[in-house]
Amino acid sequence: GSADSNYSQPSSDLSLDEEKESLRREKERQALSQLEKAR
C-alpha cells in the first residue's frame, strides 16, 4: 500500500532530523504506555 512506502522512502519535504525526532517521540510514547500498564 501507499502507507508502507512512506516508511521505506521518507517524503523529501521531511528533513532527516524531523524523521529522527518523530521516531524518538514514538519510542518515548510507547515506553510511557508500557510503564502505565506495568503499574
PDB file as gemmi writes it, atoms N, CA and C in Angstrom:
CRYST1    1.000    1.000    1.000  90.00  90.00  90.00 P 1                      
ATOM      1  N   GLY A   1       0.810  -1.210   0.000  1.00  0.00           N  
ATOM      2  CA  GLY A   1       0.000   0.000   0.000  1.00  0.00           C  
ATOM      3  C   GLY A   1       0.844   1.261   0.000  1.00  0.00           C  
ATOM      4  N   SER A   2       0.209   2.416  -0.173  1.00  0.00           N  
ATOM      5  CA  SER A   2       0.958   3.668  -0.215  1.00  0.00           C  
ATOM      6  C   SER A   2       1.490   4.032   1.167  1.00  0.00           C  
ATOM      7  N   ALA A   3       0.820   3.574   2.208  1.00  0.00           N  
ATOM      8  CA  ALA A   3       1.251   3.899   3.571  1.00  0.00           C  
ATOM      9  C   ALA A   3       2.602   3.267   3.874  1.00  0.00           C  
ATOM     10  N   ASP A   4       2.812   2.037   3.408  1.00  0.00           N  
ATOM     11  CA  ASP A   4       4.075   1.355   3.687  1.00  0.00           C  
ATOM     12  C   ASP A   4       5.251   2.093   3.046  1.00  0.00           C  
ATOM     13  N   SER A   5       5.049   2.597   1.824  1.00  0.00           N  
ATOM     14  CA  SER A   5       6.150   3.222   1.097  1.00  0.00           C  
ATOM     15  C   SER A   5       6.670   4.454   1.831  1.00  0.00           C  
ATOM     16  N   ASN A   6       5.831   5.060   2.676  1.00  0.00           N  
ATOM     17  CA  ASN A   6       6.280   6.230   3.428  1.00  0.00           C  
ATOM     18  C   ASN A   6       7.437   5.883   4.347  1.00  0.00           C  
ATOM     19  N   TYR A   7       7.441   4.655   4.859  1.00  0.00           N  
ATOM     20  CA  TYR A   7       8.494   4.261   5.797  1.00  0.00           C  
ATOM     21  C   TYR A   7       9.802   3.994   5.058  1.00  0.00           C  
ATOM     22  N   SER A   8       9.750   3.285   3.939  1.00  0.00           N  
ATOM     23  CA  SER A   8      10.973   2.963   3.207  1.00  0.00           C  
ATOM     24  C   SER A   8      11.538   4.203   2.516  1.00  0.00           C  
ATOM     25  N   GLN A   9      10.658   5.095   2.032  1.00  0.00           N  
ATOM     26  CA  GLN A   9      11.110   6.320   1.383  1.00  0.00           C  
ATOM     27  C   GLN A   9      10.442   7.515   2.044  1.00  0.00           C  
ATOM     28  N   PRO A  10      11.108   8.150   3.010  1.00  0.00           N  
ATOM     29  CA  PRO A  10      10.525   9.336   3.641  1.00  0.00           C  
ATOM     30  C   PRO A  10      10.304  10.432   2.603  1.00  0.00           C  
ATOM     31  N   SER A  11       9.237  11.161   2.701  1.00  0.00           N  
ATOM     32  CA  SER A  11       8.958  12.209   1.733  1.00  0.00           C  
ATOM     33  C   SER A  11      10.061  13.263   1.765  1.00  0.00           C  
ATOM     34  N   SER A  12      10.370  13.832   0.611  1.00  0.00           N  
ATOM     35  CA  SER A  12      11.513  14.738   0.507  1.00  0.00           C  
ATOM     36  C   SER A  12      11.318  16.000   1.350  1.00  0.00           C  
ATOM     37  N   ASP A  13      10.068  16.396   1.611  1.00  0.00           N  
ATOM     38  CA  ASP A  13       9.860  17.629   2.380  1.00  0.00           C  
ATOM     39  C   ASP A  13      10.158  17.417   3.864  1.00  0.00           C  
ATOM     40  N   LEU A  14      10.262  16.161   4.277  1.00  0.00           N  
ATOM     41  CA  LEU A  14      10.613  15.884   5.672  1.00  0.00           C  
ATOM     42  C   LEU A  14      12.127  15.820   5.804  1.00  0.00           C  
ATOM     43  N   SER A  15      12.683  16.663   6.657  1.00  0.00           N  
ATOM     44  CA  SER A  15      14.131  16.602   6.874  1.00  0.00           C  
ATOM     45  C   SER A  15      14.477  15.379   7.708  1.00  0.00           C  
ATOM     46  N   LEU A  16      15.719  14.943   7.623  1.00  0.00           N  
ATOM     47  CA  LEU A  16      16.142  13.746   8.350  1.00  0.00           C  
ATOM     48  C   LEU A  16      15.993  13.952   9.851  1.00  0.00           C  
ATOM     49  N   ASP A  17      16.288  15.170  10.309  1.00  0.00           N  
ATOM     50  CA  ASP A  17      16.178  15.452  11.743  1.00  0.00           C  
ATOM     51  C   ASP A  17      14.738  15.276  12.218  1.00  0.00           C  
ATOM     52  N   GLU A  18      13.792  15.785  11.437  1.00  0.00           N  
ATOM     53  CA  GLU A  18      12.385  15.649  11.816  1.00  0.00           C  
ATOM     54  C   GLU A  18      11.999  14.183  11.863  1.00  0.00           C  
ATOM     55  N   GLU A  19      12.518  13.425  10.896  1.00  0.00           N  
ATOM     56  CA  GLU A  19      12.226  11.991  10.848  1.00  0.00           C  
ATOM     57  C   GLU A  19      12.710  11.313  12.123  1.00  0.00           C  
ATOM     58  N   LYS A  20      13.960  11.616  12.503  1.00  0.00           N  
ATOM     59  CA  LYS A  20      14.527  11.002  13.710  1.00  0.00           C  
ATOM     60  C   LYS A  20      13.758  11.452  14.938  1.00  0.00           C  
ATOM     61  N   GLU A  21      13.404  12.731  14.977  1.00  0.00           N  
ATOM     62  CA  GLU A  21      12.693  13.280  16.133  1.00  0.00           C  
ATOM     63  C   GLU A  21      11.350  12.581  16.324  1.00  0.00           C  
ATOM     64  N   SER A  22      10.606  12.398  15.235  1.00  0.00           N  
ATOM     65  CA  SER A  22       9.299  11.744  15.351  1.00  0.00           C  
ATOM     66  C   SER A  22       9.468  10.296  15.791  1.00  0.00           C  
ATOM     67  N   LEU A  23      10.509   9.633  15.302  1.00  0.00           N  
ATOM     68  CA  LEU A  23      10.768   8.250  15.718  1.00  0.00           C  
ATOM     69  C   LEU A  23      11.073   8.201  17.209  1.00  0.00           C  
ATOM     70  N   ARG A  24      11.881   9.151  17.666  1.00  0.00           N  
ATOM     71  CA  ARG A  24      12.249   9.176  19.081  1.00  0.00           C  
ATOM     72  C   ARG A  24      11.010   9.417  19.946  1.00  0.00           C  
ATOM     73  N   ARG A  25      10.162  10.338  19.497  1.00  0.00           N  
ATOM     74  CA  ARG A  25       8.940  10.615  20.260  1.00  0.00           C  
ATOM     75  C   ARG A  25       8.057   9.378  20.326  1.00  0.00           C  
ATOM     76  N   GLU A  26       7.949   8.680  19.207  1.00  0.00           N  
ATOM     77  CA  GLU A  26       7.117   7.470  19.167  1.00  0.00           C  
ATOM     78  C   GLU A  26       7.635   6.440  20.157  1.00  0.00           C  
ATOM     79  N   LYS A  27       8.959   6.273  20.204  1.00  0.00           N  
ATOM     80  CA  LYS A  27       9.536   5.308  21.150  1.00  0.00           C  
ATOM     81  C   LYS A  27       9.249   5.736  22.576  1.00  0.00           C  
ATOM     82  N   GLU A  28       9.397   7.025  22.842  1.00  0.00           N  
ATOM     83  CA  GLU A  28       9.131   7.536  24.193  1.00  0.00           C  
ATOM     84  C   GLU A  28       7.679   7.280  24.578  1.00  0.00           C  
ATOM     85  N   ARG A  29       6.776   7.546  23.618  1.00  0.00           N  
ATOM     86  CA  ARG A  29       5.353   7.362  23.899  1.00  0.00           C  
ATOM     87  C   ARG A  29       5.049   5.900  24.220  1.00  0.00           C  
ATOM     88  N   GLN A  30       5.651   4.994  23.454  1.00  0.00           N  
ATOM     89  CA  GLN A  30       5.428   3.571  23.702  1.00  0.00           C  
ATOM     90  C   GLN A  30       5.978   3.174  25.063  1.00  0.00           C  
ATOM     91  N   ALA A  31       7.143   3.700  25.409  1.00  0.00           N  
ATOM     92  CA  ALA A  31       7.746   3.374  26.705  1.00  0.00           C  
ATOM     93  C   ALA A  31       6.843   3.859  27.833  1.00  0.00           C  
ATOM     94  N   LEU A  32       6.283   5.049  27.666  1.00  0.00           N  
ATOM     95  CA  LEU A  32       5.397   5.587  28.697  1.00  0.00           C  
ATOM     96  C   LEU A  32       4.164   4.705  28.863  1.00  0.00           C  
ATOM     97  N   SER A  33       3.579   4.282  27.756  1.00  0.00           N  
ATOM     98  CA  SER A  33       2.376   3.446  27.846  1.00  0.00           C  
ATOM     99  C   SER A  33       2.706   2.111  28.497  1.00  0.00           C  
ATOM    100  N   GLN A  34       3.912   1.595  28.239  1.00  0.00           N  
ATOM    101  CA  GLN A  34       4.316   0.334  28.882  1.00  0.00           C  
ATOM    102  C   GLN A  34       4.421   0.535  30.387  1.00  0.00           C  
ATOM    103  N   LEU A  35       4.981   1.681  30.797  1.00  0.00           N  
ATOM    104  CA  LEU A  35       5.094   1.973  32.228  1.00  0.00           C  
ATOM    105  C   LEU A  35       3.704   2.046  32.853  1.00  0.00           C  
ATOM    106  N   GLU A  36       2.782   2.689  32.154  1.00  0.00           N  
ATOM    107  CA  GLU A  36       1.417   2.811  32.668  1.00  0.00           C  
ATOM    108  C   GLU A  36       0.807   1.428  32.880  1.00  0.00           C  
ATOM    109  N   LYS A  37       1.030   0.538  31.914  1.00  0.00           N  
ATOM    110  CA  LYS A  37       0.461  -0.811  32.031  1.00  0.00           C  
ATOM    111  C   LYS A  37       1.111  -1.572  33.180  1.00  0.00           C  
ATOM    112  N   ALA A  38       2.413  -1.330  33.380  1.00  0.00           N  
ATOM    113  CA  ALA A  38       3.155  -2.093  34.393  1.00  0.00           C  
ATOM    114  C   ALA A  38       2.673  -1.759  35.802  1.00  0.00           C  
ATOM    115  N   ARG A  39       2.140  -0.541  35.987  1.00  0.00           N  
ATOM    116  CA  ARG A  39       1.713  -0.161  37.326  1.00  0.00           C  
ATOM    117  C   ARG A  39       0.519  -0.969  37.773  1.00  0.00           C  
TER     118      ARG A  39                                                      
END                                                                             
